[in-house]
Every structure is written in structure tokens, then in C-alpha cells.
Amino acid sequence: MAVSDAQRRADAKYKRESTKAAVARFYPADADLWEWLCAQPNKAGYIKRLIREDMERRSG
């Protein structure tokens, strides 16, 4: 099913107002980190889990 222009605009507005994004650059010296991340089936979920685990370690 095709997405209407109104739906595209509503989605863009929601993302603009309600979400945050972070960007990380991987230089050639970090190639192993990049390869590891690329091997994860859910990259965002993997990063969020690492952050949550770190938060738990530091708070308790």
C-alpha cells in the first residue's frame, strides 16, 4: 500500500519533534569495532543494551 504525502509529512514531523539521533564515525583504526557492530542483527538495540548495562553498573 502506498503512503500518502500527508502520512509522510506526519511521520517526518513526529520524528523531528519526538526522537533523538546520535552519530558515531568509525575511522580505519576502529575497523574491528565497525565489523563487530555490523555483525549485530539489531544495531540500535545492541547499542541501547550496552548503554543500559553501563548505566546499571555505574548506579549500583
All heavy atoms as TSV, in Angstrom:
chain	resi	resn	atom	element	x	y	z
A	1	MET	N	N	0.850	-1.183	0.000
A	1	MET	CA	C	0.000	0.000	0.000
A	1	MET	C	C	0.889	1.238	0.000
A	1	MET	O	O	1.850	1.336	0.752
A	1	MET	CB	C	-0.896	-0.022	1.239
A	1	MET	CG	C	-1.858	1.113	1.282
A	1	MET	SD	S	-3.204	0.807	2.409
A	1	MET	CE	C	-2.736	1.841	3.754
A	2	ALA	N	N	0.565	2.171	-0.835
A	2	ALA	CA	C	1.339	3.405	-0.955
A	2	ALA	C	C	1.068	4.324	0.231
A	2	ALA	O	O	-0.027	4.374	0.771
A	2	ALA	CB	C	0.990	4.114	-2.256
A	3	VAL	N	N	2.088	5.053	0.620
A	3	VAL	CA	C	1.972	6.005	1.720
A	3	VAL	C	C	1.638	7.375	1.135
A	3	VAL	O	O	2.287	7.832	0.193
A	3	VAL	CB	C	3.294	6.059	2.523
A	3	VAL	CG1	C	3.200	7.074	3.638
A	3	VAL	CG2	C	3.637	4.686	3.068
A	4	SER	N	N	0.639	8.015	1.711
A	4	SER	CA	C	0.220	9.319	1.198
A	4	SER	C	C	1.222	10.401	1.603
A	4	SER	O	O	2.009	10.236	2.535
A	4	SER	CB	C	-1.161	9.685	1.742
A	4	SER	OG	O	-1.083	9.949	3.126
A	5	ASP	N	N	1.161	11.523	0.910
A	5	ASP	CA	C	2.015	12.669	1.250
A	5	ASP	C	C	1.733	13.141	2.666
A	5	ASP	O	O	2.652	13.499	3.408
A	5	ASP	CB	C	1.806	13.816	0.264
A	5	ASP	CG	C	2.441	13.538	-1.083
A	5	ASP	OD1	O	3.361	12.696	-1.144
A	5	ASP	OD2	O	2.024	14.169	-2.067
A	6	ALA	N	N	0.466	13.140	3.071
A	6	ALA	CA	C	0.102	13.582	4.415
A	6	ALA	C	C	0.732	12.656	5.464
A	6	ALA	O	O	1.222	13.130	6.498
A	6	ALA	CB	C	-1.404	13.612	4.575
A	7	GLN	N	N	0.728	11.362	5.198
A	7	GLN	CA	C	1.325	10.418	6.149
A	7	GLN	C	C	2.831	10.613	6.230
A	7	GLN	O	O	3.416	10.565	7.305
A	7	GLN	CB	C	0.999	8.978	5.751
A	7	GLN	CG	C	1.534	7.950	6.739
A	7	GLN	CD	C	0.949	8.115	8.124
A	7	GLN	OE1	O	-0.243	8.330	8.277
A	7	GLN	NE2	N	1.782	8.031	9.136
A	8	ARG	N	N	3.461	10.860	5.095
A	8	ARG	CA	C	4.910	11.112	5.077
A	8	ARG	C	C	5.248	12.367	5.880
A	8	ARG	O	O	6.204	12.389	6.654
A	8	ARG	CB	C	5.398	11.262	3.636
A	8	ARG	CG	C	6.104	10.033	3.112
A	8	ARG	CD	C	6.821	10.322	1.801
A	8	ARG	NE	N	5.930	10.659	0.706
A	8	ARG	CZ	C	5.256	9.785	-0.020
A	8	ARG	NH1	N	5.355	8.510	0.245
A	8	ARG	NH2	N	4.483	10.176	-0.993
A	9	ARG	N	N	4.451	13.420	5.693
A	9	ARG	CA	C	4.671	14.660	6.447
A	9	ARG	C	C	4.455	14.440	7.939
A	9	ARG	O	O	5.221	14.923	8.770
A	9	ARG	CB	C	3.755	15.775	5.937
A	9	ARG	CG	C	4.167	16.348	4.598
A	9	ARG	CD	C	3.414	17.625	4.271
A	9	ARG	NE	N	1.966	17.486	4.350
A	9	ARG	CZ	C	1.172	17.078	3.353
A	9	ARG	NH1	N	1.699	16.773	2.179
A	9	ARG	NH2	N	-0.133	16.995	3.511
A	10	ALA	N	N	3.411	13.704	8.301
A	10	ALA	CA	C	3.130	13.431	9.715
A	10	ALA	C	C	4.259	12.621	10.334
A	10	ALA	O	O	4.680	12.891	11.469
A	10	ALA	CB	C	1.802	12.688	9.854
A	11	ASP	N	N	4.769	11.648	9.611
A	11	ASP	CA	C	5.879	10.829	10.107
A	11	ASP	C	C	7.130	11.681	10.292
A	11	ASP	O	O	7.812	11.578	11.318
A	11	ASP	CB	C	6.152	9.682	9.134
A	11	ASP	CG	C	7.205	8.734	9.654
A	11	ASP	OD1	O	7.030	8.198	10.773
A	11	ASP	OD2	O	8.216	8.546	8.950
A	12	ALA	N	N	7.426	12.534	9.333
A	12	ALA	CA	C	8.601	13.406	9.433
A	12	ALA	C	C	8.464	14.361	10.612
A	12	ALA	O	O	9.425	14.594	11.349
A	12	ALA	CB	C	8.791	14.186	8.135
A	13	LYS	N	N	7.264	14.895	10.831
A	13	LYS	CA	C	7.037	15.804	11.952
A	13	LYS	C	C	7.225	15.080	13.274
A	13	LYS	O	O	7.868	15.595	14.199
A	13	LYS	CB	C	5.631	16.395	11.881
A	13	LYS	CG	C	5.330	17.347	13.021
A	13	LYS	CD	C	3.925	17.892	12.952
A	13	LYS	CE	C	3.702	18.830	14.137
A	13	LYS	NZ	N	2.320	19.093	14.390
A	14	TYR	N	N	6.691	13.872	13.384
A	14	TYR	CA	C	6.847	13.090	14.614
A	14	TYR	C	C	8.327	12.826	14.900
A	14	TYR	O	O	8.798	13.037	16.016
A	14	TYR	CB	C	6.092	11.762	14.518
A	14	TYR	CG	C	6.382	10.864	15.687
A	14	TYR	CD1	C	5.741	11.070	16.906
A	14	TYR	CD2	C	7.313	9.838	15.594
A	14	TYR	CE1	C	6.023	10.270	17.996
A	14	TYR	CE2	C	7.600	9.038	16.686
A	14	TYR	CZ	C	6.949	9.261	17.884
A	14	TYR	OH	O	7.241	8.469	18.964
A	15	LYS	N	N	9.053	12.375	13.887
A	15	LYS	CA	C	10.481	12.090	14.075
A	15	LYS	C	C	11.251	13.347	14.466
A	15	LYS	O	O	12.119	13.310	15.327
A	15	LYS	CB	C	11.075	11.478	12.811
A	15	LYS	CG	C	10.638	10.053	12.587
A	15	LYS	CD	C	11.218	9.484	11.317
A	15	LYS	CE	C	10.741	8.074	11.099
A	15	LYS	NZ	N	11.176	7.531	9.812
A	16	ARG	N	N	10.925	14.453	13.855
A	16	ARG	CA	C	11.596	15.725	14.144
A	16	ARG	C	C	11.345	16.168	15.582
A	16	ARG	O	O	12.241	16.629	16.279
A	16	ARG	CB	C	11.108	16.771	13.144
A	16	ARG	CG	C	11.885	18.042	13.084
A	16	ARG	CD	C	11.455	18.943	11.924
A	16	ARG	NE	N	10.023	19.192	11.843
A	16	ARG	CZ	C	9.203	18.706	10.902
A	16	ARG	NH1	N	9.666	17.945	9.927
A	16	ARG	NH2	N	7.917	18.985	10.908
A	17	GLU	N	N	10.120	16.015	16.075
A	17	GLU	CA	C	9.736	16.519	17.386
A	17	GLU	C	C	9.928	15.520	18.522
A	17	GLU	O	O	10.052	15.925	19.673
A	17	GLU	CB	C	8.267	16.965	17.353
A	17	GLU	CG	C	8.029	18.147	16.445
A	17	GLU	CD	C	6.557	18.523	16.327
A	17	GLU	OE1	O	5.701	17.803	16.890
A	17	GLU	OE2	O	6.265	19.533	15.662
A	18	SER	N	N	9.949	14.221	18.228
A	18	SER	CA	C	9.883	13.232	19.303
A	18	SER	C	C	11.071	12.287	19.403
A	18	SER	O	O	11.114	11.485	20.327
A	18	SER	CB	C	8.616	12.390	19.131
A	18	SER	OG	O	7.483	13.221	19.121
A	19	THR	N	N	11.976	12.334	18.459
A	19	THR	CA	C	13.093	11.399	18.511
A	19	THR	C	C	14.417	12.142	18.559
A	19	THR	O	O	14.509	13.318	18.214
A	19	THR	CB	C	13.096	10.442	17.304
A	19	THR	OG1	O	13.284	11.190	16.112
A	19	THR	CG2	C	11.798	9.661	17.201
A	20	LYS	N	N	15.428	11.442	18.997
A	20	LYS	CA	C	16.798	11.965	19.039
A	20	LYS	C	C	17.685	11.014	18.246
A	20	LYS	O	O	17.413	9.823	18.162
A	20	LYS	CB	C	17.319	12.025	20.476
A	20	LYS	CG	C	16.423	12.763	21.443
A	20	LYS	CD	C	16.554	14.254	21.264
A	20	LYS	CE	C	15.796	14.986	22.347
A	20	LYS	NZ	N	14.616	15.660	21.895
A	21	ALA	N	N	18.753	11.528	17.704
A	21	ALA	CA	C	19.682	10.704	16.945
A	21	ALA	C	C	21.110	11.025	17.376
A	21	ALA	O	O	21.422	12.164	17.722
A	21	ALA	CB	C	19.534	10.954	15.445
A	22	ALA	N	N	21.941	10.005	17.362
A	22	ALA	CA	C	23.360	10.176	17.651
A	22	ALA	C	C	24.138	9.514	16.523
A	22	ALA	O	O	23.735	8.471	16.011
A	22	ALA	CB	C	23.718	9.529	18.991
A	23	VAL	N	N	25.234	10.132	16.144
A	23	VAL	CA	C	26.045	9.611	15.052
A	23	VAL	C	C	27.432	9.291	15.586
A	23	VAL	O	O	27.997	10.063	16.356
A	23	VAL	CB	C	26.150	10.646	13.905
A	23	VAL	CG1	C	27.082	10.159	12.815
A	23	VAL	CG2	C	24.779	10.961	13.350
A	24	ALA	N	N	27.955	8.161	15.190
A	24	ALA	CA	C	29.326	7.790	15.559
A	24	ALA	C	C	30.082	7.484	14.270
A	24	ALA	O	O	29.570	6.791	13.389
A	24	ALA	CB	C	29.326	6.576	16.474
A	25	ARG	N	N	31.275	7.996	14.163
A	25	ARG	CA	C	32.121	7.715	12.998
A	25	ARG	C	C	33.186	6.718	13.410
A	25	ARG	O	O	33.760	6.804	14.495
A	25	ARG	CB	C	32.764	8.992	12.494
A	25	ARG	CG	C	31.750	9.980	11.992
A	25	ARG	CD	C	32.407	11.074	11.175
A	25	ARG	NE	N	31.448	12.096	10.829
A	25	ARG	CZ	C	30.592	12.012	9.823
A	25	ARG	NH1	N	30.581	10.949	9.058
A	25	ARG	NH2	N	29.755	13.002	9.576
A	26	PHE	N	N	33.449	5.783	12.531
A	26	PHE	CA	C	34.445	4.755	12.777
A	26	PHE	C	C	35.585	4.943	11.782
A	26	PHE	O	O	35.400	4.775	10.585
A	26	PHE	CB	C	33.828	3.364	12.618
A	26	PHE	CG	C	32.805	3.055	13.679
A	26	PHE	CD1	C	31.492	3.480	13.559
A	26	PHE	CD2	C	33.166	2.342	14.809
A	26	PHE	CE1	C	30.557	3.208	14.539
A	26	PHE	CE2	C	32.232	2.056	15.795
A	26	PHE	CZ	C	30.924	2.496	15.661
A	27	TYR	N	N	36.726	5.322	12.297
A	27	TYR	CA	C	37.909	5.520	11.465
A	27	TYR	C	C	38.587	4.180	11.220
A	27	TYR	O	O	38.260	3.183	11.872
A	27	TYR	CB	C	38.849	6.519	12.149
A	27	TYR	CG	C	38.268	7.910	12.160
A	27	TYR	CD1	C	37.515	8.364	13.235
A	27	TYR	CD2	C	38.426	8.755	11.067
A	27	TYR	CE1	C	36.949	9.634	13.229
A	27	TYR	CE2	C	37.865	10.023	11.055
A	27	TYR	CZ	C	37.132	10.455	12.141
A	27	TYR	OH	O	36.572	11.705	12.124
A	28	PRO	N	N	39.525	4.130	10.285
A	28	PRO	CA	C	40.182	2.850	9.983
A	28	PRO	C	C	40.767	2.153	11.214
A	28	PRO	O	O	40.732	0.915	11.288
A	28	PRO	CB	C	41.278	3.255	8.996
A	28	PRO	CG	C	40.698	4.435	8.282
A	28	PRO	CD	C	39.939	5.188	9.347
A	29	ALA	N	N	41.235	2.897	12.192
A	29	ALA	CA	C	41.783	2.268	13.406
A	29	ALA	C	C	40.698	1.539	14.194
A	29	ALA	O	O	41.005	0.668	15.013
A	29	ALA	CB	C	42.446	3.326	14.286
A	30	ASP	N	N	39.433	1.882	13.948
A	30	ASP	CA	C	38.310	1.261	14.646
A	30	ASP	C	C	37.593	0.226	13.789
A	30	ASP	O	O	36.438	-0.118	14.063
A	30	ASP	CB	C	37.301	2.334	15.066
A	30	ASP	CG	C	37.890	3.368	15.986
A	30	ASP	OD1	O	38.729	2.996	16.826
A	30	ASP	OD2	O	37.507	4.551	15.868
A	31	ALA	N	N	38.242	-0.289	12.786
A	31	ALA	CA	C	37.601	-1.216	11.855
A	31	ALA	C	C	37.034	-2.439	12.566
A	31	ALA	O	O	35.965	-2.936	12.203
A	31	ALA	CB	C	38.584	-1.643	10.769
A	32	ASP	N	N	37.727	-2.915	13.586
A	32	ASP	CA	C	37.234	-4.083	14.320
A	32	ASP	C	C	35.914	-3.771	15.027
A	32	ASP	O	O	35.008	-4.610	15.063
A	32	ASP	CB	C	38.278	-4.592	15.313
A	32	ASP	CG	C	38.700	-3.542	16.327
A	32	ASP	OD1	O	38.651	-2.330	16.020
A	32	ASP	OD2	O	39.105	-3.932	17.444
A	33	LEU	N	N	35.784	-2.569	15.552
A	33	LEU	CA	C	34.535	-2.173	16.207
A	33	LEU	C	C	33.400	-2.102	15.192
A	33	LEU	O	O	32.275	-2.543	15.450
A	33	LEU	CB	C	34.703	-0.814	16.892
A	33	LEU	CG	C	35.777	-0.715	17.961
A	33	LEU	CD1	C	35.869	0.709	18.470
A	33	LEU	CD2	C	35.529	-1.693	19.075
A	34	TRP	N	N	33.697	-1.542	14.035
A	34	TRP	CA	C	32.699	-1.427	12.980
A	34	TRP	C	C	32.229	-2.798	12.511
A	34	TRP	O	O	31.029	-3.044	12.354
A	34	TRP	CB	C	33.253	-0.624	11.808
A	34	TRP	CG	C	32.312	-0.541	10.647
A	34	TRP	CD1	C	32.447	-1.123	9.432
A	34	TRP	CD2	C	31.065	0.172	10.617
A	34	TRP	NE1	N	31.377	-0.823	8.634
A	34	TRP	CE2	C	30.509	-0.032	9.340
A	34	TRP	CE3	C	30.381	0.945	11.536
A	34	TRP	CZ2	C	29.288	0.511	8.971
A	34	TRP	CZ3	C	29.158	1.491	11.151
A	34	TRP	CH2	C	28.633	1.272	9.880
A	35	GLU	N	N	33.172	-3.707	12.307
A	35	GLU	CA	C	32.821	-5.063	11.866
A	35	GLU	C	C	31.947	-5.756	12.912
A	35	GLU	O	O	30.985	-6.443	12.572
A	35	GLU	CB	C	34.079	-5.886	11.582
A	35	GLU	CG	C	34.872	-5.397	10.385
A	35	GLU	CD	C	34.079	-5.461	9.089
A	35	GLU	OE1	O	33.294	-6.428	8.899
A	35	GLU	OE2	O	34.244	-4.540	8.266
A	36	TRP	N	N	32.290	-5.564	14.186
A	36	TRP	CA	C	31.513	-6.179	15.258
A	36	TRP	C	C	30.080	-5.629	15.250
A	36	TRP	O	O	29.121	-6.386	15.347
A	36	TRP	CB	C	32.185	-5.919	16.606
A	36	TRP	CG	C	31.505	-6.630	17.737
A	36	TRP	CD1	C	30.537	-6.126	18.551
A	36	TRP	CD2	C	31.712	-7.969	18.138
A	36	TRP	NE1	N	30.149	-7.078	19.451
A	36	TRP	CE2	C	30.850	-8.228	19.224
A	36	TRP	CE3	C	32.560	-8.977	17.691
A	36	TRP	CZ2	C	30.814	-9.455	19.865
A	36	TRP	CZ3	C	32.519	-10.201	18.338
A	36	TRP	CH2	C	31.652	-10.431	19.407
A	37	LEU	N	N	29.953	-4.315	15.137
A	37	LEU	CA	C	28.631	-3.704	15.112
A	37	LEU	C	C	27.830	-4.184	13.906
A	37	LEU	O	O	26.642	-4.493	14.020
A	37	LEU	CB	C	28.747	-2.176	15.110
A	37	LEU	CG	C	27.429	-1.414	15.125
A	37	LEU	CD1	C	26.612	-1.741	16.373
A	37	LEU	CD2	C	27.690	0.077	15.021
A	38	CYS	N	N	28.475	-4.274	12.769
A	38	CYS	CA	C	27.777	-4.712	11.556
A	38	CYS	C	C	27.284	-6.150	11.665
A	38	CYS	O	O	26.303	-6.525	11.018
A	38	CYS	CB	C	28.693	-4.573	10.340
A	38	CYS	SG	S	28.915	-2.860	9.832
A	39	ALA	N	N	27.931	-6.951	12.486
A	39	ALA	CA	C	27.538	-8.344	12.659
A	39	ALA	C	C	26.307	-8.496	13.559
A	39	ALA	O	O	25.717	-9.572	13.625
A	39	ALA	CB	C	28.697	-9.147	13.231
A	40	GLN	N	N	25.904	-7.430	14.232
A	40	GLN	CA	C	24.753	-7.495	15.136
A	40	GLN	C	C	23.465	-7.394	14.316
A	40	GLN	O	O	23.345	-6.534	13.450
A	40	GLN	CB	C	24.805	-6.370	16.171
A	40	GLN	CG	C	26.083	-6.325	16.977
A	40	GLN	CD	C	26.434	-7.657	17.608
A	40	GLN	OE1	O	25.604	-8.274	18.263
A	40	GLN	NE2	N	27.658	-8.088	17.407
A	41	PRO	N	N	22.484	-8.243	14.608
A	41	PRO	CA	C	21.242	-8.197	13.836
A	41	PRO	C	C	20.405	-6.940	14.098
A	41	PRO	O	O	19.654	-6.512	13.230
A	41	PRO	CB	C	20.489	-9.454	14.279
A	41	PRO	CG	C	21.098	-9.840	15.573
A	41	PRO	CD	C	22.513	-9.337	15.571
A	42	ASN	N	N	20.523	-6.354	15.295
A	42	ASN	CA	C	19.763	-5.158	15.641
A	42	ASN	C	C	20.746	-4.157	16.228
A	42	ASN	O	O	21.017	-4.162	17.430
A	42	ASN	CB	C	18.659	-5.512	16.648
A	42	ASN	CG	C	17.840	-4.319	17.065
A	42	ASN	OD1	O	18.184	-3.174	16.783
A	42	ASN	ND2	N	16.748	-4.574	17.761
A	43	LYS	N	N	21.294	-3.323	15.392
A	43	LYS	CA	C	22.355	-2.409	15.817
A	43	LYS	C	C	21.884	-1.420	16.887
A	43	LYS	O	O	22.550	-1.229	17.895
A	43	LYS	CB	C	22.923	-1.659	14.615
A	43	LYS	CG	C	23.697	-2.581	13.682
A	43	LYS	CD	C	23.884	-1.952	12.332
A	43	LYS	CE	C	24.427	-2.894	11.313
A	43	LYS	NZ	N	23.663	-4.127	11.131
A	44	ALA	N	N	20.738	-0.796	16.689
A	44	ALA	CA	C	20.225	0.161	17.669
A	44	ALA	C	C	19.938	-0.527	18.996
A	44	ALA	O	O	20.270	-0.010	20.067
A	44	ALA	CB	C	18.977	0.855	17.141
A	45	GLY	N	N	19.328	-1.696	18.939
A	45	GLY	CA	C	19.043	-2.450	20.157
A	45	GLY	C	C	20.311	-2.843	20.888
A	45	GLY	O	O	20.374	-2.804	22.126
A	46	TYR	N	N	21.324	-3.218	20.151
A	46	TYR	CA	C	22.613	-3.601	20.733
A	46	TYR	C	C	23.252	-2.409	21.462
A	46	TYR	O	O	23.683	-2.527	22.609
A	46	TYR	CB	C	23.537	-4.119	19.631
A	46	TYR	CG	C	24.913	-4.493	20.095
A	46	TYR	CD1	C	25.134	-5.625	20.862
A	46	TYR	CD2	C	26.012	-3.717	19.756
A	46	TYR	CE1	C	26.404	-5.962	21.294
A	46	TYR	CE2	C	27.277	-4.041	20.176
A	46	TYR	CZ	C	27.480	-5.173	20.941
A	46	TYR	OH	O	28.739	-5.505	21.368
A	47	ILE	N	N	23.266	-1.268	20.822
A	47	ILE	CA	C	23.855	-0.067	21.425
A	47	ILE	C	C	23.068	0.348	22.665
A	47	ILE	O	O	23.644	0.672	23.707
A	47	ILE	CB	C	23.931	1.069	20.390
A	47	ILE	CG1	C	24.955	0.704	19.302
A	47	ILE	CG2	C	24.279	2.395	21.050
A	47	ILE	CD1	C	24.900	1.584	18.080
A	48	LYS	N	N	21.743	0.332	22.574
A	48	LYS	CA	C	20.912	0.698	23.724
A	48	LYS	C	C	21.149	-0.258	24.890
A	48	LYS	O	O	21.203	0.173	26.051
A	48	LYS	CB	C	19.435	0.709	23.340
A	48	LYS	CG	C	19.069	1.844	22.413
A	48	LYS	CD	C	17.624	1.707	21.971
A	48	LYS	CE	C	17.261	2.750	20.934
A	48	LYS	NZ	N	15.877	2.581	20.456
A	49	ARG	N	N	21.274	-1.556	24.606
A	49	ARG	CA	C	21.528	-2.537	25.665
A	49	ARG	C	C	22.866	-2.265	26.333
A	49	ARG	O	O	22.978	-2.295	27.569
A	49	ARG	CB	C	21.493	-3.957	25.109
A	49	ARG	CG	C	21.731	-5.023	26.181
A	49	ARG	CD	C	21.607	-6.424	25.638
A	49	ARG	NE	N	22.486	-6.689	24.513
A	49	ARG	CZ	C	23.775	-7.009	24.631
A	49	ARG	NH1	N	24.349	-7.081	25.807
A	49	ARG	NH2	N	24.489	-7.254	23.559
A	50	LEU	N	N	23.895	-1.961	25.551
A	50	LEU	CA	C	25.203	-1.645	26.132
A	50	LEU	C	C	25.125	-0.424	27.042
A	50	LEU	O	O	25.711	-0.411	28.131
A	50	LEU	CB	C	26.231	-1.391	25.020
A	50	LEU	CG	C	26.670	-2.602	24.212
A	50	LEU	CD1	C	27.590	-2.156	23.075
A	50	LEU	CD2	C	27.353	-3.619	25.090
A	51	ILE	N	N	24.397	0.588	26.618
A	51	ILE	CA	C	24.257	1.802	27.427
A	51	ILE	C	C	23.510	1.486	28.720
A	51	ILE	O	O	23.924	1.910	29.805
A	51	ILE	CB	C	23.558	2.921	26.633
A	51	ILE	CG1	C	24.453	3.378	25.478
A	51	ILE	CG2	C	23.192	4.088	27.541
A	51	ILE	CD1	C	23.764	4.280	24.473
A	52	ARG	N	N	22.421	0.715	28.622
A	52	ARG	CA	C	21.651	0.372	29.826
A	52	ARG	C	C	22.497	-0.441	30.806
A	52	ARG	O	O	22.445	-0.207	32.020
A	52	ARG	CB	C	20.387	-0.397	29.447
A	52	ARG	CG	C	19.332	0.487	28.851
A	52	ARG	CD	C	18.001	-0.252	28.664
A	52	ARG	NE	N	17.029	0.643	28.080
A	52	ARG	CZ	C	16.645	0.615	26.805
A	52	ARG	NH1	N	17.165	-0.283	25.987
A	52	ARG	NH2	N	15.759	1.475	26.348
A	53	GLU	N	N	23.272	-1.391	30.276
A	53	GLU	CA	C	24.143	-2.186	31.148
A	53	GLU	C	C	25.172	-1.298	31.836
A	53	GLU	O	O	25.460	-1.468	33.032
A	53	GLU	CB	C	24.839	-3.289	30.340
A	53	GLU	CG	C	23.895	-4.397	29.910
A	53	GLU	CD	C	24.549	-5.397	28.968
A	53	GLU	OE1	O	25.736	-5.206	28.590
A	53	GLU	OE2	O	23.869	-6.355	28.591
A	54	ASP	N	N	25.733	-0.355	31.125
A	54	ASP	CA	C	26.705	0.557	31.703
A	54	ASP	C	C	26.057	1.441	32.773
A	54	ASP	O	O	26.637	1.671	33.838
A	54	ASP	CB	C	27.345	1.420	30.609
A	54	ASP	CG	C	28.536	2.222	31.104
A	54	ASP	OD1	O	29.331	1.666	31.888
A	54	ASP	OD2	O	28.663	3.392	30.722
A	55	MET	N	N	24.852	1.908	32.502
A	55	MET	CA	C	24.130	2.723	33.489
A	55	MET	C	C	23.878	1.927	34.773
A	55	MET	O	O	24.047	2.450	35.878
A	55	MET	CB	C	22.798	3.203	32.903
A	55	MET	CG	C	22.943	4.259	31.835
A	55	MET	SD	S	21.396	4.609	30.954
A	55	MET	CE	C	20.375	5.208	32.259
A	56	GLU	N	N	23.489	0.655	34.630
A	56	GLU	CA	C	23.252	-0.188	35.801
A	56	GLU	C	C	24.535	-0.410	36.601
A	56	GLU	O	O	24.509	-0.363	37.829
A	56	GLU	CB	C	22.660	-1.537	35.367
A	56	GLU	CG	C	21.228	-1.449	34.896
A	56	GLU	CD	C	20.720	-2.775	34.369
A	56	GLU	OE1	O	21.385	-3.820	34.565
A	56	GLU	OE2	O	19.632	-2.763	33.735
A	57	ARG	N	N	25.632	-0.662	35.907
A	57	ARG	CA	C	26.925	-0.878	36.595
A	57	ARG	C	C	27.336	0.355	37.380
A	57	ARG	O	O	27.840	0.254	38.485
A	57	ARG	CB	C	28.008	-1.227	35.584
A	57	ARG	CG	C	28.100	-2.680	35.221
A	57	ARG	CD	C	29.411	-3.003	34.503
A	57	ARG	NE	N	29.673	-2.139	33.358
A	57	ARG	CZ	C	29.250	-2.370	32.113
A	57	ARG	NH1	N	28.527	-3.442	31.855
A	57	ARG	NH2	N	29.557	-1.542	31.135
A	58	ARG	N	N	27.116	1.520	36.794
A	58	ARG	CA	C	27.567	2.759	37.439
A	58	ARG	C	C	26.641	3.204	38.567
A	58	ARG	O	O	27.075	3.933	39.453
A	58	ARG	CB	C	27.686	3.868	36.403
A	58	ARG	CG	C	28.829	3.625	35.443
A	58	ARG	CD	C	28.831	4.644	34.329
A	58	ARG	NE	N	29.847	4.340	33.365
A	58	ARG	CZ	C	30.875	5.130	33.092
A	58	ARG	NH1	N	31.003	6.264	33.722
A	58	ARG	NH2	N	31.750	4.782	32.194
A	59	SER	N	N	25.381	2.803	38.525
A	59	SER	CA	C	24.443	3.262	39.560
A	59	SER	C	C	24.321	2.290	40.722
A	59	SER	O	O	23.785	2.642	41.754
A	59	SER	CB	C	23.064	3.511	38.959
A	59	SER	OG	O	22.472	2.296	38.563
A	60	GLY	N	N	24.756	1.093	40.549
A	60	GLY	CA	C	24.536	0.150	41.630
A	60	GLY	C	C	25.702	-0.624	41.935
A	60	GLY	O	O	26.196	-1.211	42.702
